[in-house]
Amino acid sequence: MKTVLITGANRSIGLEITKQLSKKGLFVYLGTRDLAKGKAVVAELNQNGFENIEAIEIDVTKPESVLAAQKIVENEKGKLDILINNAGISGEFPQSALDTSINDIQNVFNTNFFGVISVTQAFLELLKKSESPRISNITSGLGSLTLHSDPSWKYYNFKATSYITSKAALNAYTITLAYELKDLPFKVNAIDPGYTATDFNHHSGPGTVESAATFIIKHTVTDENAPTGKFFSNDIEDSSEMSPW
């Protein structure tokens, strides 16, 4: 049974990924900042027939919390097969490049960028013990510099300084990470679930959490021939499903 850790998994897309992977027979650590809330979510999932799920406390912005979670996985499983860096925040709006405070930008980066690095580095040795380790960094199409430079792109006018720059940085980290792990059996990709209706955006997106989770899993639970170092997006309509960086 493969083991997966999903950060920010107690609601929305992370929760739906948990459900779908549970049904596929994987053991899922449901990452949550509030362990009591996470355990309540798992209890409800168990009542609805979902098995092999354990709530684990992990706040990606706190190194001590990340290391404590790593120790739990190490002691219980001895390895990790899949890491899905899903935790993310949007930040306060509006986010003007002219006057958004450094503190606001740093706050978003702490979760969306530095938090991903912290978790990835902490769990890397456990991932190396897997025969087919996978790291999926959940990003956004809004992190594409190419698309944001194209006035014909449908989201061109949505310029949110804190969020966009944090996801662009995450994409760059994904490229670097995939390169450094290319000689090992890792598959490391940035995955954009698309504009999805969640609490994150006041349920304004046209996509569903079911579709978003299915897309993420499609590009995470892959075989040895799958690509690495790519940027997949559920909003890209051609068959490659790859977004420009």
N, C-alpha and C positions, 0 to 999 in steps of 0.2 A: 504494500500500500504506500503510494507516494504521499509525502507530507508537504503542505503548502502553508505559507504565512502570508496573510493579507492585512496590510495596515489600513486603518480607517474602515473597518469592515462591519461595524455594528448598524449601518443603515445604507440606504440608497444602492449605488452600484456595487460597493464592496460587499454588502449583505447578499445581493443577488448572485454575485460570483461565488460566495460561500455556499449558497443553496445549490447552484448548478454543479459545483465541484464535488459537493457531498453526494449528490445523486450519481456522479461518475465514479464514486468509490474512492475518492481521495480523503486523507485526513487533513482537516483544515483548522489551523490556528486562526481564530477570529480576533484580529488585533483591535483593541479599543483603549481609549485613554481612561475610561471609567470602568473598572473591572466589574463592579456591581451591575451596571447597565449591560455590560457584555454578557455576563452570566444569565441575566434575565432574558436577553435575546436568544441565547443558546437554549435555555429551557423551553422557550416558545417554539424554537425550531425542532427540538426533540419531540415535542407534543404533536408536531405536524409531520413526523416521519423522517426528519433529517437526522443522520447519524454521523458519528466520527467528527464532531466539531467541539473544539475547546476554546473558551474565551481566554485571551492572554492580554495582560495589561502592557501597553506600549505607547508611550508618548514620544513621537519621533523627534521632538524638539529638546528632549531631555536625555543626555547620554547615559545617565544612570538607569533610566527606564529601559532604554534600548538594550543595554548590557544585561539587565535582569531578565529580560525576555529571552535573550540569546542563551542564557544559562538554563532557563527552563526547557527550551527546545533541545539543547545539547544533552541535558540530563534525561529527558523523556524519550527522545528519538535518536540522538546521536548524529543526526544529519538533517539537512533540509533539501528538498528537491526543487521547490518553486518558491520564489519570492516575488510577490506582487506589491510594488510600492504604490499604493492607491491613495493614501492619506494626502489631503490637499485642502487648501483654503483659497478663497477668492480675494480676501482683503476688503478694506473699506472703500466705498465708492462715493464720489467720482475719483478717478485715478489719473490726474493730469500729469504729463511729463514736466509741466512748468512749476507745479506747486505741491505735488504729493510729498509728504514728509519722508525723510530717510527712515524714520522709525517705522512708518507704515510699510514701506518697501521691504525693510529688513524682516519685519514680522512675517510677511508672505514668503520670503525666501527661506526663512528658518524652517518652515514646514515643507514647502514645495521643492526646495533645492537642497539645502544643507541637511534636512531630515532624511531625504532619500540617500544621500551619501553616508550619513551616520549609520543607517540601518543596513545598507549594502555592505559596508566595510565590516560591521559587526558580525554579519552572518556569512561572510564569504567563505570562511574555512569550513563551515557546516555544509555549504553548497558544494564545495569541492569534493565532498565525500559522496555526493550523488553521482550516479552513472549518467544522468542526463539533466544537469542543472539548468534552470531557467530563471531569468530575471526580467520582469516586465515592469517598466516605468510608465505609469499611467499619466499621459500628458494631455495636451489639447491642440486642436488644429490652430488655435490662436497663438501657439508657440512657433508657427512657421513664419520665418522671416521672408521667405519667397512669396507666400500668399499675402502677407501683410504689406508687401511692396507692389501688389497688383490691384489697381483701382477697380478692376472688373470683378474681383472676388466678392462674394456675397456678404462676407463679414468684414470687409475692408475698413468700414467706418467705426468698428468697435476697437478702440485703442485704450486699453487699460494698463497703465504703466507697470504697476506692481505685478499683476497676474501674468501678463504677456511676457515680461522679461524673465520671470521665474521659470516659466515653461520653456522658453527659448534656452535658458541656461541648463535646464534639465535635459533637453534634447542634446545639447552639446556634451554633457556628461555621459549620456547614453552612448554616443558615438565613441568617446574615449574609452569607456568601460568595455564596450564590445571589442574594440581593437586590442586592448590589453589582455583579453581573455580568449582571443581568437584561436589560440593553439590548444585550448582545452575544450571539452565537449559542451561548453556553455552556449546558450542562445540568449542574447541580450537585445531587447527591442523597446522602442518607445511606442506606446499604443494609445491612440486617441479614440475614446468610445463614441465620439460624435456629440452633437448638441442634444443632450438628453434631459428630459424633464426630471429634476431632482430638487431636494431642499436647497441644494447649492445655488440654483438659479431661480428660485421661487417657482419651480415647475413650469418654466417658460419654454423649454426645449421641445422639439417635435419628436425626438426619439424616446424609446422606453428603456427602463433599466434592464429589462429582459434582453432586448436587442444589444444593449451596450455590454452586458456581461457575456453574452454569447460571443460577441466579437472579440473581446479581450481573451477569453478562453481559447478561441480558435487560433489566435496568434501566440498563445502561451504554452498550451499543452501540445507540443509539436514533436516531430521525429527528428532524427539526426540530419536529415536533408533540408531542414527548414533554414531560412536565412537568418542572419544575425546582423545587428547594427543597422536596423531599418526603422522607419517611421510609418506605422500603419494607422490609417484613419477610417473610421466608419462613415465619414462624410465624403470620402473620395469615391466617385461613382464608377471608375473603370475597374476592370477585373484584378488589377494588381493590388488595389486597396492601399497603395503607398502614397504618402503625402510628400511633397517637396519639403526640404528642410528650411 
